[in-house]
Amino acid sequence: MSSTSYKKTKTACYMSYIVSMIVNNFAPLLYVHFQSQFSIPLDQITMISTANFGTVILITAISPKFIDAIGYKRSAVLANLCDAIGLLGLVVFPRIFPSPGMGLIVAACIYGIGNGMYEVLLSPIITGCITDMKEKDGAINLLMSFSCWGQVLVVLITTIFFNVAGLGRWEIAAVLWAIVPITNAILFARNPVPEPGARIKEPANLGALLKNPLFWLCMVIIMCAGSGEQAVCQWGSTFMETSLNLNKTVGDLAGPMSFAVFEGLVRVIYTKFGLNWDMRRAVAISAVGLTIGYLCIALSASPILVIAGFAICGCSVSLLWPGAICLATSYIPNGSTVMFSVLALVGAFGCTVGPSIAGMVAAQFHDNVKYGILATTAFPMLCIVAILIFIKATQKNAANGTSV
């Protein structure tokens, strides 16, 4: 079947990343409102993000066999339906569970199932839709950029809705957003979904990968990428409201949305002009930039510098996750599906740890999110250390003429 026959299937894959951003970013825009509406303490609000990304980790780890058993098409449909149910659960569950906080956490777990399945599904589906290797590289970059534009879309549209209809009608927004994954489930169901073959004839098994120190360094980098991205995404709106006392509309547009815009722009620029860059140095520069951005957010009292910090973080974090995958692909021989699954799993772990630590530290300092953001600066600093060791190791191997 020609790649043109998969045009709508590719569209459904791109839409799935937008759905992922809907469920990851809609609830965080309402954290402050949830506290007041349902009388939920901040440490319990933190559990919403923890439950979401914790479920993503679990599903990423256990779903491959299940997905192989029922097929990619059914799995893609199921993933989108889980996201729709989770979004609707934000509205319904707080009113039927013993406590509102428990209801919100259960809803987050359900849409976390969908996102966990995306981690396993989307890359092999999109590569199975295309035969030309160069086109595959471009398609994967384009696929990942949709997470950025999806976040921009969610924050912008939701902010406009709250500004027009009022924050008190957030339930209507949740229901409207749930239409997107339902529509995408139908799109997957009505179009062909490929079953990609093995990419490598003799793939490395997990044992061989774990004996390779470069693989461990790639895992550290992608874990820091997930932590660095989601700590800002999950707590950015709350930070702008509580620490800077900005109007919610201004705060959401200047903080989380500017982060996503600059993250997406750098990924597009890299896809167009940066394919010949040394990814090791690009990751190193990105890690340093992310550290600077975090410090601008956490330590500055100036709203302008804080907003600049969000933009710097967006620019910097953009290449860390795909960079870790590129480094693994380039420097680890016979990297198999297992390698990509483990990297996705560790990245999802980082997405859980970053926001959770930020929330827990903030709760210890009288709900001051500034301290939470400052604590998570440890992740980009750890990334700097990991990529410097990676550069030194690969340069040494190259000088010795050995493979890595």
C-alpha positions as CSV (number, residue, x, y, z in Angstrom):
1,M,0.0,0.0,0.0
2,S,1.4,3.4,-1.0
3,S,2.2,6.1,1.6
4,T,-0.5,8.3,0.1
5,S,-3.0,5.7,1.2
6,Y,-2.0,6.4,4.7
7,K,-2.6,10.1,4.5
8,K,-5.5,10.1,7.0
9,T,-3.7,7.6,9.2
10,K,-0.7,10.0,9.5
11,T,-3.2,12.8,10.3
12,A,-4.6,10.7,13.1
13,C,-1.1,10.2,14.5
14,Y,-0.4,13.9,14.5
15,M,-3.9,14.5,16.1
16,S,-3.0,12.0,18.8
17,Y,-0.2,14.2,20.0
18,I,-2.6,17.1,20.1
19,V,-5.0,14.9,22.2
20,S,-2.0,14.1,24.5
21,M,-1.4,17.8,25.0
22,I,-5.1,18.4,25.8
23,V,-5.1,15.9,28.6
24,N,-1.7,16.9,29.9
25,N,-2.3,20.7,29.9
26,F,-6.1,21.2,30.5
27,A,-6.2,20.2,34.2
28,P,-3.0,22.2,35.2
29,L,-4.7,25.4,33.9
30,L,-7.3,24.8,36.6
31,Y,-5.2,23.8,39.6
32,V,-5.8,27.0,41.5
33,H,-9.5,26.8,40.6
34,F,-9.7,23.2,41.8
35,Q,-8.2,24.3,45.1
36,S,-11.0,26.8,45.7
37,Q,-13.9,24.9,44.1
38,F,-13.3,21.6,45.7
39,S,-11.3,22.7,48.8
40,I,-8.4,20.4,47.8
41,P,-4.9,21.0,49.3
42,L,-1.9,21.6,47.1
43,D,-0.3,18.2,47.9
44,Q,-3.4,16.4,46.7
45,I,-3.5,18.6,43.6
46,T,0.1,17.5,43.0
47,M,-1.2,13.9,42.8
48,I,-3.2,14.7,39.6
49,S,0.1,15.1,37.7
50,T,1.7,12.2,39.5
51,A,-1.2,9.9,38.8
52,N,-1.3,10.9,35.1
53,F,2.4,10.4,34.4
54,G,2.7,7.5,36.8
55,T,0.0,5.7,34.8
56,V,1.9,6.6,31.5
57,I,5.0,4.9,32.9
58,L,3.1,1.8,33.9
59,I,1.2,1.5,30.6
60,T,4.3,2.1,28.6
61,A,6.0,-0.8,30.4
62,I,3.2,-3.3,30.2
63,S,1.2,-2.5,27.1
64,P,3.5,-3.7,24.2
65,K,2.3,-7.3,24.5
66,F,-1.3,-6.2,24.8
67,I,-1.0,-4.0,21.8
68,D,0.6,-6.8,19.7
69,A,-2.3,-9.0,20.8
70,I,-5.2,-6.7,19.7
71,G,-3.4,-4.9,16.9
72,Y,-2.4,-1.3,16.3
73,K,-5.7,-0.1,15.0
74,R,-7.8,-1.3,18.0
75,S,-5.1,0.0,20.3
76,A,-5.1,3.5,18.8
77,V,-8.9,3.6,19.0
78,L,-8.8,2.5,22.6
79,A,-6.1,5.1,23.5
80,N,-8.2,7.9,22.2
81,L,-11.3,6.7,23.9
82,C,-9.5,6.5,27.2
83,D,-8.4,10.2,26.8
84,A,-12.1,11.1,26.1
85,I,-13.3,9.3,29.2
86,G,-10.6,10.8,31.3
87,L,-11.6,14.4,30.2
88,L,-15.2,13.7,30.9
89,G,-14.2,12.2,34.2
90,L,-12.8,15.5,35.3
91,V,-16.3,16.8,35.2
92,V,-18.2,13.7,36.6
93,F,-15.9,11.9,39.0
94,P,-15.4,14.7,41.6
95,R,-19.1,14.6,42.1
96,I,-19.6,10.9,42.4
97,F,-16.4,9.7,44.2
98,P,-16.1,9.9,48.0
99,S,-13.8,12.9,47.7
100,P,-13.4,15.4,44.8
101,G,-9.6,14.9,44.8
102,M,-9.9,11.2,44.4
103,G,-12.3,11.7,41.4
104,L,-9.8,14.0,39.7
105,I,-6.9,11.6,40.3
106,V,-8.9,8.7,38.8
107,A,-9.7,10.7,35.8
108,A,-6.0,11.5,35.4
109,C,-5.2,7.8,35.6
110,I,-7.7,7.0,32.8
111,Y,-6.3,9.5,30.4
112,G,-2.8,8.4,31.4
113,I,-3.7,5.0,30.0
114,G,-4.3,6.6,26.6
115,N,-1.0,8.6,26.7
116,G,1.0,5.5,27.8
117,M,-0.3,3.6,24.7
118,Y,0.6,6.6,22.5
119,E,4.2,6.2,23.6
120,V,4.3,2.7,22.2
121,L,2.1,3.2,19.2
122,L,2.7,6.4,17.4
123,S,6.3,6.1,16.3
124,P,6.0,2.6,14.7
125,I,2.7,3.6,13.1
126,I,4.1,6.7,11.5
127,T,7.2,5.0,10.3
128,G,5.1,2.1,8.9
129,C,3.2,4.6,6.8
130,I,6.3,5.8,4.9
131,T,8.8,3.8,2.9
132,D,11.5,6.4,2.2
133,M,14.0,6.7,5.1
134,K,14.5,10.5,4.7
135,E,10.8,11.0,4.8
136,K,10.6,8.9,8.0
137,D,13.1,11.2,9.8
138,G,11.1,14.2,8.7
139,A,7.8,12.6,9.7
140,I,9.1,11.7,13.2
141,N,10.3,15.3,13.7
142,L,6.9,16.6,12.5
143,L,5.1,14.1,14.8
144,M,7.0,15.4,17.9
145,S,6.5,19.0,16.9
146,F,2.7,18.5,17.1
147,S,3.1,18.1,20.9
148,C,4.3,21.7,21.0
149,W,1.6,23.1,18.7
150,G,-1.0,21.0,20.5
151,Q,0.0,22.7,23.8
152,V,-0.2,26.1,22.2
153,L,-3.6,25.3,20.8
154,V,-4.9,24.0,24.2
155,V,-3.6,26.9,26.2
156,L,-4.8,29.5,23.8
157,I,-8.3,28.2,23.1
158,T,-8.9,27.3,26.7
159,T,-7.7,30.7,27.9
160,I,-10.0,32.4,25.3
161,F,-12.9,30.2,26.5
162,F,-12.3,31.1,30.1
163,N,-12.1,34.8,29.3
164,V,-15.4,34.7,27.3
165,A,-17.5,32.2,29.2
166,G,-15.9,32.4,32.6
167,L,-13.8,30.1,34.6
168,G,-16.8,28.7,36.4
169,R,-17.9,27.0,33.2
170,W,-14.7,24.9,32.8
171,E,-16.8,21.8,32.7
172,I,-18.2,22.8,29.3
173,A,-14.6,23.3,28.0
174,A,-13.7,19.8,29.2
175,V,-16.7,18.3,27.4
176,L,-15.8,20.2,24.2
177,W,-12.2,19.0,24.3
178,A,-13.4,15.4,24.8
179,I,-14.9,15.6,21.2
180,V,-11.3,15.7,19.8
181,P,-10.2,12.2,20.9
182,I,-13.6,10.8,20.1
183,T,-13.3,12.2,16.5
184,N,-9.7,10.9,16.3
185,A,-10.8,7.4,17.4
186,I,-13.2,7.3,14.5
187,L,-10.5,8.5,12.2
188,F,-8.2,5.6,13.2
189,A,-11.2,3.1,13.0
190,R,-12.1,4.1,9.4
191,N,-8.6,4.1,7.9
192,P,-5.8,1.5,7.4
193,V,-3.1,1.2,10.1
194,P,0.2,-0.5,9.2
195,E,1.9,-3.2,11.2
196,P,5.6,-2.1,10.9
197,G,8.1,-4.9,10.4
198,A,11.4,-5.2,12.3
199,R,13.8,-2.4,11.7
200,I,16.9,-4.3,12.5
201,K,17.8,-7.9,11.6
202,E,19.7,-8.7,14.8
203,P,18.4,-6.3,17.4
204,A,20.2,-5.9,20.7
205,N,18.3,-7.3,23.7
206,L,17.7,-5.5,27.0
207,G,20.7,-7.2,28.7
208,A,23.1,-6.0,26.0
209,L,21.7,-2.5,26.2
210,L,22.1,-2.3,29.9
211,K,25.8,-3.2,29.6
212,N,26.4,-0.2,27.4
213,P,27.2,2.9,29.5
214,L,26.1,5.2,26.6
215,F,22.6,3.8,26.9
216,W,22.5,4.7,30.6
217,L,23.6,8.3,29.7
218,C,20.8,8.5,27.1
219,M,18.4,7.4,29.7
220,V,19.6,10.1,32.1
221,I,19.2,12.7,29.3
222,I,15.7,11.7,28.3
223,M,14.6,11.5,32.0
224,C,15.9,15.1,32.6
225,A,14.2,16.2,29.3
226,G,10.8,14.9,30.6
227,S,11.3,16.4,34.0
228,G,12.5,19.7,32.7
229,E,9.6,20.0,30.3
230,Q,6.7,18.9,32.5
231,A,7.7,20.7,35.7
232,V,7.3,24.0,33.8
233,C,4.3,22.8,31.9
234,Q,2.4,21.4,34.8
235,W,3.1,24.3,37.3
236,G,3.6,27.2,34.9
237,S,0.0,28.5,35.1
238,T,-0.1,28.2,38.9
239,F,3.3,29.9,39.2
240,M,2.2,32.9,37.2
241,E,-1.0,33.3,39.2
242,T,0.3,32.8,42.7
243,S,4.0,33.9,42.6
244,L,3.6,36.9,40.2
245,N,-0.1,37.6,40.9
246,L,-0.7,38.0,37.2
247,N,-4.2,37.9,35.7
248,K,-4.9,34.3,34.7
249,T,-5.3,35.1,31.0
250,V,-2.0,37.0,30.9
251,G,-0.2,34.4,32.9
252,D,-1.3,31.5,30.8
253,L,-0.4,33.2,27.5
254,A,2.9,34.6,28.7
255,G,4.0,31.5,30.6
256,P,2.9,28.0,29.4
257,M,2.0,29.2,25.9
258,S,5.2,31.1,25.2
259,F,7.1,28.0,26.4
260,A,5.3,25.8,23.9
261,V,5.6,28.3,21.0
262,F,9.4,28.5,21.4
263,E,9.7,24.8,21.9
264,G,7.8,24.2,18.6
265,L,9.7,26.8,16.7
266,V,13.1,25.4,17.6
267,R,12.0,21.9,16.5
268,V,10.8,23.2,13.2
269,I,14.0,25.2,12.7
270,Y,16.1,22.1,13.5
271,T,14.1,20.0,11.0
272,K,14.7,22.5,8.3
273,F,18.3,23.6,8.9
274,G,19.9,21.6,11.7
275,L,20.0,18.0,10.5
276,N,23.8,18.3,10.0
277,W,24.4,19.7,13.5
278,D,26.4,17.6,16.0
279,M,23.6,16.5,18.3
280,R,25.9,16.0,21.2
281,R,26.8,19.7,21.3
282,A,23.2,20.7,20.6
283,V,22.1,18.7,23.7
284,A,24.8,20.2,25.8
285,I,23.9,23.8,24.8
286,S,20.2,23.0,25.4
287,A,20.9,21.7,28.9
288,V,22.8,24.8,29.8
289,G,20.0,27.0,28.4
290,L,17.4,25.0,30.3
291,T,19.3,25.6,33.5
292,I,19.5,29.4,32.8
293,G,15.7,29.5,32.0
294,Y,14.8,27.7,35.2
295,L,16.9,30.1,37.3
296,C,15.3,33.1,35.6
297,I,11.8,31.7,36.5
298,A,12.7,30.7,40.1
299,L,15.0,33.6,41.2
300,S,13.7,36.7,39.4
301,A,11.1,39.1,40.8
302,S,10.7,40.7,37.4
303,P,7.7,39.4,35.3
304,I,9.6,40.2,32.1
305,L,12.6,38.1,33.2
306,V,10.3,35.3,34.3
307,I,8.5,35.3,30.9
308,A,11.9,35.3,29.2
309,G,12.7,32.3,31.4
310,F,9.7,30.4,30.1
311,A,10.8,31.2,26.5
312,I,14.4,30.1,27.2
313,C,13.1,26.9,28.7
314,G,11.0,26.2,25.6
315,C,13.9,26.8,23.3
316,S,16.2,24.7,25.3
317,V,14.1,21.7,26.2
318,S,13.0,21.3,22.5
319,L,16.0,19.2,21.5
320,L,16.6,17.2,24.6
321,W,14.0,14.4,24.2
322,P,14.5,13.9,20.4
323,G,18.2,14.5,21.0
324,A,18.4,11.6,23.4
325,I,16.8,9.3,20.9
326,C,19.1,10.6,18.1
327,L,22.2,9.9,20.3
328,A,21.0,6.4,21.1
329,T,20.3,5.7,17.4
330,S,23.7,7.0,16.3
331,Y,26.0,5.6,18.9
332,I,24.4,2.4,20.0
333,P,24.7,-0.5,17.5
334,N,21.6,-2.6,16.8
335,G,19.3,-0.4,18.8
336,S,16.0,-2.2,18.8
337,T,12.4,-1.6,19.6
338,V,13.3,-2.5,23.2
339,M,15.7,0.5,23.2
340,F,13.0,3.0,22.1
341,S,10.5,1.5,24.5
342,V,12.9,1.8,27.5
343,L,13.8,5.4,26.5
344,A,10.1,6.3,26.3
345,L,9.5,4.6,29.7
346,V,12.4,6.5,31.4
347,G,11.2,9.8,29.7
348,A,7.7,9.2,31.1
349,F,9.3,8.6,34.5
350,G,10.9,12.0,34.2
351,C,7.6,13.5,33.3
352,T,6.3,12.2,36.6
353,V,9.2,13.0,38.8
354,G,9.7,16.6,37.8
355,P,6.2,18.0,38.4
356,S,5.8,15.8,41.6
357,I,9.0,17.1,43.1
358,A,8.0,20.7,42.2
359,G,4.6,20.3,43.9
360,M,6.0,18.6,47.0
361,V,8.7,21.1,47.6
362,A,6.2,24.0,47.0
363,A,3.9,22.4,49.6
364,Q,6.8,22.5,52.1
365,F,7.2,26.2,51.6
366,H,3.6,27.3,52.2
367,D,2.5,26.5,48.6
368,N,5.2,28.7,47.1
369,V,5.7,27.3,43.6
370,K,8.9,29.4,43.1
371,Y,10.7,27.0,45.5
372,G,9.4,24.0,43.6
373,I,10.7,25.3,40.3
374,L,14.0,26.0,41.9
375,A,14.3,22.5,43.2
376,T,13.8,21.0,39.8
377,T,16.7,22.9,38.4
378,A,18.6,19.9,39.5
379,F,17.4,18.0,36.4
380,P,18.9,20.2,33.7
381,M,22.1,20.4,35.7
382,L,22.2,16.6,35.9
383,C,21.7,16.6,32.1
384,I,24.7,18.8,31.6
385,V,26.9,16.3,33.5
386,A,25.5,13.3,31.5
387,I,26.0,14.9,28.1
388,L,29.6,16.0,29.0
389,I,30.4,12.4,30.0
390,F,28.8,11.2,26.8
391,I,30.9,13.6,24.6
392,K,34.1,12.6,26.4
393,A,33.3,8.9,26.0
394,T,32.4,9.1,22.3
395,Q,35.4,11.3,21.5
396,K,37.7,8.8,23.2
397,N,36.2,5.9,21.3
398,A,36.5,7.7,18.1
399,A,40.2,8.5,18.8
400,N,40.8,4.8,19.6
401,G,39.0,3.7,16.5
402,T,36.6,1.5,18.4
403,S,32.8,1.2,18.0
404,V,30.6,2.2,20.9
